[in-house]
Amino acid sequence: MVDQAAKLRERLKGIQQSSHAKTMAIVSGKGGVGKSNFALNFSISLADKGKKVLLFDLDVGMGNIDILLGKNAKYSIFNLLENKMSIYDIIEVGPNSLSYIAGGSGHNHIFFLDDDKLTYFLEQLELIMTEYDYILFDMGAGITRETIHYILAVDECILVTTPEPTAMTDAYSMVKQVLHHQSVPFHLIMNRATNQKQGMEMMNRMANVAKRFLQHDLHPLGIIPDDTSVTSAVIAQQPFILHNRQSKASSAVTTIASQYVGESVKNQDNVGFLSKLKRLLTER
């Protein structure tokens, strides 16, 4: 294993990195909290503000971004790795010129890459890093030994949860596991709140617990109210922000995106996502 890692590092020396897009991992402690739906609608809202956005579905084998869009993606990340397709050929175009890469279904071995595929994957990622303002990775629910590398490499994480006790507990567990490896900036989204007061109370409760027991700040990003129009949009296979722009959920996501763009600064340092991901993957 040591020899393989050394050889891989040597092969990756040629992959250089300059300024790059701001990278985010959209994560959740458990499934069913609306993580992918938030990732999609948040991405569309960012694109609506003139930002170049790529949404990368890394919930491989269980990907549903294309389903939420009512699309049948021709290619997925599986084709990039198995057929050595160019990353440009698997990028689909969605609403507001949003770019997205489907996770596909029935394939779950992307994270177990041999040296050749890993090198190719990183080379392809490098091609697009300077072409977008934001690259969002929609991760699978929870955390695994394989996906942790991608979460640790991004500039920041957006944690999606709901006020449900089990969702809050699993979200806290997710943060704890990530911080066990290294400190990562976390933003918090409270989804499906009954009202603003409940959402704020639950958000503050979780932030206080993380601060007290993990000595880490969870930065509140926004509250999305429970809204039947979201269910209607999912059934219609349309992003809810386009299905009904006047809905409470749409207004909330638009506000969240505006706030995020106002506070966000494009990452310009040279020790960014690719550099960290290379190191983490070659040390696994």
C-alpha positions in Angstrom: 0.0 0.0 0.0 2.9 2.4 0.8 4.5 1.7 -2.6 1.2 2.3 -4.4 0.6 5.6 -2.6 4.1 6.8 -3.5 3.7 5.9 -7.1 0.4 7.6 -7.3 1.8 10.8 -5.7 4.5 10.8 -8.3 2.0 10.4 -11.2 -0.1 13.3 -9.8 2.7 15.8 -9.6 1.9 16.9 -13.1 -1.6 18.0 -12.1 -1.2 21.6 -11.2 -3.8 23.9 -9.6 -4.3 27.6 -9.9 -7.3 29.7 -8.8 -10.4 27.5 -8.6 -14.2 27.5 -8.0 -15.5 27.6 -4.5 -16.4 24.1 -3.6 -19.2 22.9 -1.3 -20.3 19.6 -0.1 -24.1 19.4 0.6 -24.4 16.8 3.4 -26.9 15.4 5.8 -26.9 13.0 8.7 -29.7 10.9 7.4 -31.7 10.4 4.2 -35.1 11.9 3.6 -34.4 15.4 4.9 -34.5 17.1 1.5 -30.7 17.4 1.0 -30.7 16.8 -2.8 -33.8 19.0 -3.3 -32.1 21.8 -1.5 -28.8 21.3 -3.4 -30.7 21.5 -6.7 -32.8 24.5 -5.9 -30.0 26.4 -4.2 -27.8 25.7 -7.3 -30.5 27.0 -9.6 -30.9 30.1 -7.5 -27.1 30.8 -7.6 -27.2 30.4 -11.3 -30.2 32.8 -11.5 -27.9 35.4 -10.0 -25.5 35.1 -12.9 -23.1 32.7 -11.3 -21.5 29.8 -13.1 -22.5 26.7 -11.2 -21.8 23.0 -11.5 -23.9 20.6 -9.4 -22.0 17.3 -9.1 -24.2 14.4 -7.9 -21.9 12.2 -5.8 -24.7 10.1 -4.3 -23.4 7.5 -6.8 -25.8 4.7 -7.4 -28.6 6.6 -5.7 -28.3 9.8 -7.7 -31.6 11.7 -8.2 -30.7 15.2 -9.4 -31.8 14.3 -12.9 -35.0 12.8 -11.6 -35.8 15.9 -9.7 -35.2 17.9 -12.9 -37.5 15.5 -14.9 -34.5 14.7 -17.1 -33.0 11.5 -18.3 -29.3 12.2 -18.2 -27.5 10.6 -21.2 -24.3 10.1 -19.2 -23.2 10.0 -15.6 -19.9 9.9 -13.7 -19.9 6.2 -14.3 -19.2 6.9 -18.0 -16.4 9.2 -17.2 -14.6 6.5 -15.3 -15.5 3.3 -17.2 -15.5 4.7 -20.7 -12.8 7.3 -20.2 -15.2 10.0 -21.5 -14.3 13.6 -21.2 -15.9 15.4 -18.3 -17.2 18.0 -20.7 -19.2 15.2 -22.5 -21.0 14.1 -19.3 -22.0 17.6 -18.2 -25.7 18.3 -18.7 -27.3 21.7 -18.9 -30.3 22.5 -16.7 -32.5 25.5 -15.9 -30.8 28.9 -15.7 -27.8 27.4 -17.5 -27.0 25.3 -14.5 -24.4 22.6 -15.3 -24.9 19.3 -13.6 -23.3 15.8 -13.6 -25.6 12.9 -12.9 -24.7 10.3 -10.3 -26.4 7.5 -12.2 -28.0 4.4 -10.7 -26.9 0.9 -10.0 -23.2 1.8 -9.7 -21.7 2.3 -6.3 -18.0 1.6 -6.8 -16.8 5.1 -7.9 -15.1 5.6 -4.6 -13.0 2.5 -5.0 -10.8 3.7 -7.8 -7.6 2.1 -9.0 -4.6 4.3 -9.7 -5.4 4.8 -13.4 -9.0 5.8 -12.8 -8.1 8.1 -9.9 -5.5 9.9 -11.9 -7.9 10.3 -14.8 -10.7 11.5 -12.4 -8.4 14.2 -10.9 -7.1 15.3 -14.3 -10.7 15.7 -15.5 -11.7 17.7 -12.4 -8.7 20.0 -13.0 -10.1 20.9 -16.4 -13.2 22.5 -15.0 -12.1 24.0 -11.7 -11.4 27.4 -13.2 -14.6 27.5 -15.3 -17.1 27.8 -12.5 -17.8 30.2 -9.6 -19.3 27.4 -7.5 -19.0 23.6 -7.7 -21.5 21.8 -5.4 -21.1 18.1 -4.5 -24.4 16.5 -3.5 -23.1 13.8 -1.2 -24.9 10.7 -0.1 -26.6 10.7 3.3 -24.3 10.1 6.2 -20.6 9.5 6.0 -18.4 6.6 4.9 -14.7 5.8 4.8 -14.7 6.6 1.1 -16.8 9.8 1.0 -15.0 11.5 3.9 -12.1 12.4 1.6 -14.4 14.6 -0.6 -16.0 16.2 2.4 -12.7 17.1 3.9 -11.3 18.5 0.7 -14.1 21.1 -0.1 -13.9 24.7 1.0 -17.0 24.3 3.2 -20.0 22.0 4.0 -23.6 22.9 4.0 -25.4 20.6 6.5 -29.1 20.0 5.8 -31.4 18.8 8.6 -35.0 19.0 9.8 -36.3 19.7 13.3 -37.1 16.0 13.7 -35.1 14.7 16.7 -33.6 11.7 14.8 -32.5 14.1 11.9 -30.9 16.5 14.4 -29.1 13.6 16.2 -27.8 12.2 13.0 -26.7 15.6 11.8 -24.8 16.2 15.0 -23.2 12.8 14.6 -22.1 13.7 11.0 -20.4 16.9 12.2 -18.7 15.0 15.0 -17.3 12.4 12.6 -16.0 15.0 10.2 -14.4 17.1 12.9 -12.7 13.9 14.2 -10.5 14.1 11.1 -10.1 17.9 10.7 -11.8 21.2 11.2 -14.2 22.0 8.3 -16.4 25.1 8.0 -20.1 24.1 8.4 -23.2 26.1 7.3 -26.5 24.9 8.7 -29.9 24.7 6.8 -33.0 23.9 8.9 -35.4 22.4 6.4 -39.2 21.8 6.8 -39.6 24.0 9.8 -43.2 24.4 11.0 -42.5 28.1 11.3 -39.7 30.6 11.6 -39.7 30.5 15.4 -39.4 26.7 15.5 -36.7 26.7 12.8 -34.7 29.3 14.7 -35.0 27.5 18.0 -33.9 24.2 16.5 -31.0 25.9 14.6 -29.8 27.7 17.7 -30.1 24.5 19.8 -27.9 22.5 17.4 -25.4 25.3 17.0 -25.1 25.6 20.8 -24.6 21.9 21.3 -21.9 21.8 18.6 -20.2 24.8 20.2 -20.4 23.3 23.7 -19.4 19.7 23.0 -17.4 19.9 19.8 -16.0 23.4 20.2 -17.0 24.2 16.7 -19.2 26.9 15.2 -22.1 25.9 12.9 -23.0 29.0 10.9 -26.8 29.4 10.4 -27.4 29.8 6.7 -31.2 29.7 6.6 -34.6 28.2 7.4 -36.8 26.6 4.8 -40.5 26.3 5.9 -42.5 23.1 5.5 -44.3 23.8 2.2 -46.8 21.5 0.3 -45.6 23.2 -3.0 -42.3 21.3 -2.6 -44.1 18.0 -2.7 -46.2 19.2 -5.7 -42.9 20.1 -7.5 -41.3 16.8 -6.8 -44.3 15.0 -8.2 -44.2 17.2 -11.3 -40.4 16.6 -11.5 -39.7 20.3 -11.4 -37.4 22.3 -9.1 -39.7 23.9 -6.6 -38.0 27.3 -7.1 -39.3 27.2 -10.7 -42.5 25.3 -10.1 -43.8 28.1 -7.9 -41.5 31.1 -7.4 -44.0 32.7 -5.0 -44.0 29.7 -2.6 -42.6 30.1 0.9 -39.9 27.5 0.2 -38.8 29.2 -3.0 -38.6 32.6 -1.3 -36.5 31.1 1.5 -34.0 29.5 -0.9 -33.8 32.7 -3.0 -33.0 34.7 0.2 -30.4 32.0 1.3 -28.7 32.2 -2.1 -28.6 36.0 -2.0 -27.1 36.0 1.5 -24.6 33.3 0.5 -23.4 35.2 -2.6 -23.1 38.4 -0.6 -20.9 36.7 2.0 -19.0 34.2 -0.3 -15.6 34.9 -1.6 -14.2 32.9 -4.5 -11.3 30.8 -3.3 -8.1 32.1 -4.8 -5.4 30.2 -2.8 -3.3 27.5 -4.3 -3.9 25.0 -1.6 -7.5 24.3 -2.5 -9.8 21.5 -3.3 -7.7 19.5 -5.8 -4.6 19.7 -3.7 -6.4 18.5 -0.6 -8.3 15.8 -2.4 -5.1 14.4 -4.0 -3.4 14.2 -0.7 -6.4 12.6 1.1 -6.9 10.0 -1.7 -3.3 9.0 -2.0 -3.0 8.6 1.8 -6.1 6.4 2.2 
